[in-house]
Amino acid sequence: ARDDLAKALYERLFNWLVLKVNEGIKCKSPQRDDLSIGLLDIYGFEVFQKNSFEQLNINYCNEKLQQLFIELTLKSEQEEYVREGIEWEEVKYFNNKTICDLIEKKPIGIVALMDEECLMAQGSDATLLEKLNKHLGQHPHFQGKAAGGRESQGVKSKSVGFDVNSFKLLHYAGEVIYDVTGMLEKNKDTLFVDVVTAMAGSASPLVQELFETAFESKKRPESAGTQFRSAMAALMQKLLACRPHYVRCIKPNDEKRSGYIDDQRVLHQIRYLGLLENVRVRRAGFAFRQTHERFLQRYKMLCRETWPEWRGPAHAGVARLMAQYDIPNGEFRIGKTKIFIRNPQTLFKFEALREAALPRLVTLMQKIWKGYKMRRWWVKMKGALMVQKHWKAYKERIRYLRRKGAFKILMTYRKYKARRWISDLRRAFSQLAVDPHRGKYVTWPIPPKALEHGASHLRQIHRLWRAERMIASLGDDTPQMHLKIAAYDIFGQGRKPWNCARRFEGNYIDHPSNAVAGAREKFVKSVQLVLAKSGDTQLIYANNCVKVNRRGKSEVRSIVVTNRAVFRLAPKTFKLRKGLIPLSALTHISLSPLTDATVVLHFGEGHKDLLLNLEASGFEGASELVTLLTKQCTALGHPSPRVDFKDDITFNNGRPKTKDFHLSFASDQPGPWKVKKCKGNGYVVCFQASARDTGKAHEAVSMSIQVG
């Protein structure tokens, strides 16, 4: 059932994809629907050492397409000549309809007998072969092994004998021996209705669409052979509704050698493709045919008697055209509704004459029409143009005299308004040098309309100047302001509560909550060793935190960030734990939108993610660490890590030994921060939601950003 479901999924998905592609490229305009082009890649005839159900279907497809080729190119060609009353010598050709009937005809075709045997409880490959021999043994294109190993009467061939579990068909391309072993199993549709119903009820819209026909019919599912036969019948209907053109591919040799042609191999292909009969029909027939009306409409300008309009039967006009240019009778035939031309050179001659005549006719018609139009226009407009010219000249002179003085007054007034506004602006900012707010609360005078654009630029210049002055006045606190602005860009707009009022110190090893006897000397010595080992030169951040390992156990560690790496130290001995992690491996950072200080640092393949609590030192440290990491990655030229604020975080702090973990948050738990393991790969961070008031800090940073 698993294999059958996989095959059914593949088949339906392939058909769905082809349908979507065809819908996407289909001509949307119904008026242009007849101009679409379809491409059909024919399977190609298959003959292997062992041929089974698949080769039977493929060769059956080739038989049907060959039959269509015969009907559309040979049979229809000859029937058209007879229908038009053209003298014609019939060309004999091989019609493979008897082979197609042998495979598809009901009730004793090969496909029908296989379906019948599939319905039998005791049906097997041996009984199928026995039934084929019984019903088809006398067919001229079938040969099988009868009971006792005797060959049934049928096709007489010179090929070597075949196995008792096989039968032989004489296709148009040659003889093929088919092995019946496994044919019944391949022909059955073993995809049970329960499986189809379950797939039709899937939560995936695509799977529902693929199996939506499950409820349309409660009949027994069709066999694979019947489905293929139905698909071929539908394909034939589509091809018969079109005007197919063929591109025949000839295999030069069986050795895959370039520049080498096996004459016998090529001749064999030409024979079984029916190309010889097609060439005979084309040589004996006519290369071009067209209805009398369309032919006369296209070439009537080539004869004085048929141009501009022929008054008489269309076939008589065609005959007059052919006589005009002395076309021999053997080069064309006039049928009941069409004219037939044997050689393309005759048609090329008419096309060349038409191309030469069209420019002359078009020029003549344009000349006559344009002359007529212009004469009528000139008669109507001659008097009107004269009156209009004098009237426009008079109005323009009066208008100029009236506006000459008004323009001078307007320009003088605008200059006055501009000078007055500049004077008012100068008075408004006269105390700017001693104003502690540097003109923030100065009321700007309303500019005249002509100076509104320039006034907006002046306001922008003033804001930039004021921001520069305020930042310069900070002195040593300027880097702190830059860090707080960067932190606001990350945590502001209500993304996560954070303590903006706290000063970002960077190194908190000497903080009272982290103080250990002799801690500074040990820490400095350990950091110097790590810097010498990694080649780093600068300490960016150092603080104690709570780290959660892959077993869910919380451990106190010292997290240290240098200018190029992140590493962990034991909190008392400051010994290096588990090596360095380069900043270039940091992909993104995840935090919750709540008041906790939980941070998850996500690293690429080869490195474990870090789950940290940065409130172990008694203050919120998540904002400082995240800000410093993003700024340092940008300074090194690496992509800035993405910062996500989510209630559900996926991470892996045991890679590659463990699978991904899912981290959720519970903010209504009393007691200190802790992590609880859930069923499966889930963790819950439990903490008591704090009433941290960050409104004033947010307001201060917002004000600083507006100023700067």
ABEGO torsion letter per residue (X at the ends): XAAAAAAAAAAAAAAAAAAAAAAAABBABAAAAAABBBBBBBAEBBBBABBBAAAAAAAAAAAAAAAAAAAAAAAAAAAAAAAAGBBBBBBBBBBAAAAAAAAABOAABAAAAAAAAAABAABBAAAAAAAAAAAAAABAABBBBBBGGBBBBEBBBABBBBBAABBBBBBAAEBBBBBABGAAAAABBABBAAAAAAAAABABAAAAAAAAAAAABABBBBBAAAAAAAAAAAAAAAAAABBBBBBBBBBABAAGBBGBBBAAAAAAAAAAAGAAAAAAAAAABBABBBBAAAAAAAAAAABAAAOABBBEBAAAAAAAAAAAAGBBAAABBBBAABBBBABAAAAAAAAAAAAAAAAAAAAAAAAAAAAAAAAAAAAAAAAAAAAAAAAAAAAAAAAAAAAAAAAAAAAAAAAAAAAAAAAAAAAAAAAAAABAAGGAABBBBBBBAAAAAAAAAAAAAAAAAAAAAAAAAAEAAAAAAAAAAAAAAAABGGABBBBAABBBAGBAAABAAABBBGAAAAAAAAAAAAAAAAGBABBABBBBBBBBBAAGBBBBBBBBBBAABBBBBBAAAGBBBGEBBBAAABABBBBBABABABBBBBBBBGBBBBBBBAAAAGBBAAAAAAAAAAAAAAAAGBBBBBBBBBABBBBBAAOAABBBBBBBBBAABBEBBBBBBBBEABBBBBBBBBABBAAAAAAAAAAAAAAX
